Amino acid sequence: MQYLCLPMEVYFLLYICCGFVAQPNQNVIVILHLKRETNMSINIRFRKTSKGLFNSYIDIYSKGQRQYFYPDIIVTDDYSQPLKDRQGNTKKDASGKPIYPKVKPEDKEKMKSLERLKLEKEVDLANNRLGFGKSGKKVFLHEHFNRIAKEKPKTKLYSQLAKRLEEYIGNHFALQEFDEYRIKGFFSFMRKRGCKESSIQTFYYMLIAGLQIAVREKIIAVNPKVYLSKMDKPSCEETKRAFLTLEELKKLKATPFPHRNKQAGEAFLFACLTGLRISDLTERKHSEIIEGVLGYRQKKSSREFHYLPLNKQAQEIVERQPRQEASDRIFWKLPNNPSYFNAYFQKWADDAKIDKHVTWHVARHTHATILLTLGTDVYTVSKILGHSSINITQRYAKVITKVKREAVDRIPDLEEITNLTEAV
């Protein structure tokens, strides 16, 4: 087989004219012969909007199935319909072919984009990347995500995502027709609804995870996320992570907790010393501690069993808690909704003259930053916190200023540098 290296436009032309297409594979361009399907059609179509403009879409038909791709390109005329005379008859040229409207100057670049998109979809269809004939039946988008939500009841975001998708696109939209343009449209829909960028980013991760499940189940051939550029994906500025310094933690411990349920204050200090999430903290039992090591399975990710060494102060807090034989939970006095105490944590911090917003999760941030400040390496901190990736832990490292300050302070005095140079 002969290998060629040609511009992408040439490959599209070869496919349209000759019936074969070029596909890149590990930096080698291989020309693959492909049969044009007789029962396949790809057309650019338009729908009139309420403002008198025309919204474009790509209509794809193959093997008795149909898909629509919406590129969000709006033009001023319907260029897919031939011109009509006054009697309503189709206008034809001398050879008998229909005459179509001439593309207006303001629509020329848009029509070029649509033609290129059409060619791309023809290549995708020829290479079986559009999912036709994969599952044998149409699966609706909202049904797919509702099913995932039932299979993963602990992950409530899937049910929320299914609800948002139904609001965005309805309950009769096929999963096979959900492409990268619909994904971008979903982001725009969420932004118009006033959704924060961080929430949109979370829904994006859930969305692509659900689409990947569809790929594994052979409902679709390719996850449309691969067609999204970096600029298309939602991103948000990293939020400032609140934490307590060692000095502030000492001040907080020396200040009385402003609520009759003193166990909540003890639980907060325990979280600062261990880095436990509140969801894990409320479930911990005395029987899980063996020789000063807490063994448990994280609620957020229950794949691995996690072993957490407890220092002397953390063990003393555990020993101070009254036992409840029925449940054996360490902090059994905490209510079902522990976030109730966030307001009291804030008052506690105010009483201790700490000018910071304090919540349950600040305890976890505090543990991570204290370990890093004391010189613990990022990998060890990652294992203690139970992070799935060290990249997550590195976010905490960004808030540490002690090491940065020491590095800057190591720069010698400029006069000393000058004197040293003169001496040489």
JOVEN-V428304 format. One record per backbone hydrogen bond with DSSP energy under -1.0 kcal/mol. NH is the residue of the N-H (numbers start at 1). CO is the residue of the C=O. E is the energy in kcal/mol with one decimal. If there is no record, write none. Layout:
# JOVEN-V428304
nh-><NH,NH>
co-><CO,CO>
e-><E,E>
This chain:
# JOVEN-V428304
nh-><11,12,13,14,15,16,17,18,19,21,23,25,28,30,32,34,41,43,45,47,49,52,54,55,56,57,58,59,60,61,62,65,67,69,75,79,83,85,88,91,93,96,99,107,111,112,113,114,115,116,117,118,119,120,121,122,123,124,125,126,127,128,129,134,141,144,145,146,147,148,149,150,151,152,155,156,158,160,161,162,163,164,165,166,167,168,169,170,175,177,178,179,183,184,185,186,187,188,189,190,191,192,193,194,195,200,201,202,203,204,205,206,207,208,209,210,211,212,213,214,215,216,217,218,219,220,226,227,228,233,249,250,251,252,253,254,255,259,262,264,266,267,268,269,270,271,272,273,274,275,281,282,284,286,288,289,290,293,294,295,296,306,308,310,315,316,317,318,319,320,321,328,330,334,340,341,342,345,346,347,348,349,350,351,352,353,354,356,363,365,366,367,368,369,370,371,372,373,374,375,376,381,382,383,384,385,387,394,396,397,399,400,405,406,407,408,409,411,417,418,419,420,421,422,423,424>
co-><7,8,9,10,11,12,13,14,15,32,30,28,25,23,21,19,61,59,57,55,53,49,75,47,73,45,69,43,67,41,65,62,60,58,54,77,99,89,85,83,97,93,91,104,107,108,109,110,111,112,113,114,115,116,117,118,119,120,121,122,123,125,124,131,173,140,141,142,143,144,145,146,147,148,152,154,155,156,157,158,159,160,161,162,163,164,165,166,139,174,175,177,179,180,181,182,183,184,185,186,187,188,189,191,190,196,197,198,199,200,201,202,203,204,205,206,207,208,209,210,211,212,213,215,214,214,223,224,225,229,245,246,247,248,249,250,252,257,260,261,262,263,264,265,266,267,268,269,270,271,277,278,281,328,285,286,293,290,308,288,306,296,294,292,311,312,313,314,315,316,318,324,284,331,337,338,339,341,342,343,344,345,346,347,348,350,349,354,360,361,362,363,364,365,366,367,368,369,370,372,371,377,378,379,380,381,382,390,393,393,396,397,401,402,403,404,405,408,413,414,415,416,417,418,419,420>
e-><-1.4,-2.2,-2.0,-2.6,-2.3,-2.6,-2.6,-2.5,-1.2,-2.0,-1.8,-1.9,-1.2,-1.5,-2.4,-1.2,-2.3,-2.4,-2.9,-2.2,-3.1,-1.6,-2.6,-3.1,-2.3,-2.2,-2.9,-3.1,-2.8,-2.8,-2.7,-2.1,-2.7,-2.1,-2.6,-1.1,-3.4,-2.6,-1.8,-3.0,-2.6,-1.6,-2.4,-1.8,-2.5,-2.0,-1.9,-2.1,-2.5,-2.3,-2.4,-2.4,-2.1,-2.4,-2.4,-1.9,-2.1,-2.6,-2.6,-2.3,-2.0,-1.4,-3.3,-1.4,-3.2,-2.0,-1.8,-2.1,-2.1,-1.7,-2.1,-1.7,-2.0,-1.8,-1.4,-1.2,-1.2,-1.6,-2.8,-2.5,-1.8,-2.2,-2.7,-1.9,-2.0,-2.0,-2.8,-1.9,-4.0,-1.2,-1.5,-1.1,-1.7,-2.1,-2.1,-2.0,-1.8,-2.0,-2.3,-2.3,-2.2,-2.3,-1.3,-1.6,-2.4,-2.2,-2.2,-1.8,-2.5,-2.1,-2.0,-1.9,-2.6,-2.6,-1.6,-2.2,-2.2,-1.8,-1.5,-1.5,-1.6,-2.2,-2.0,-1.4,-2.7,-1.1,-2.1,-1.5,-1.8,-1.1,-2.5,-2.0,-2.0,-2.3,-2.2,-1.8,-1.0,-1.7,-1.6,-1.3,-1.8,-2.7,-1.9,-2.1,-2.3,-2.1,-1.9,-1.4,-1.1,-3.2,-2.8,-2.0,-1.0,-2.2,-1.1,-1.7,-2.4,-1.2,-3.1,-2.2,-2.7,-3.6,-3.1,-2.9,-2.2,-2.1,-1.9,-1.8,-2.3,-1.5,-1.1,-3.0,-2.6,-1.2,-1.8,-2.3,-1.7,-2.3,-1.9,-1.8,-2.3,-2.3,-2.4,-2.7,-1.5,-1.6,-2.9,-1.7,-1.4,-1.9,-2.7,-2.1,-2.0,-2.5,-2.4,-2.0,-2.0,-2.5,-2.1,-1.3,-2.4,-2.0,-2.5,-1.8,-2.3,-2.4,-2.2,-1.8,-1.4,-1.1,-1.4,-1.2,-2.8,-2.3,-2.2,-2.2,-2.5,-1.6,-1.8,-2.1,-2.6,-2.3,-2.0,-2.3,-2.0,-1.5>
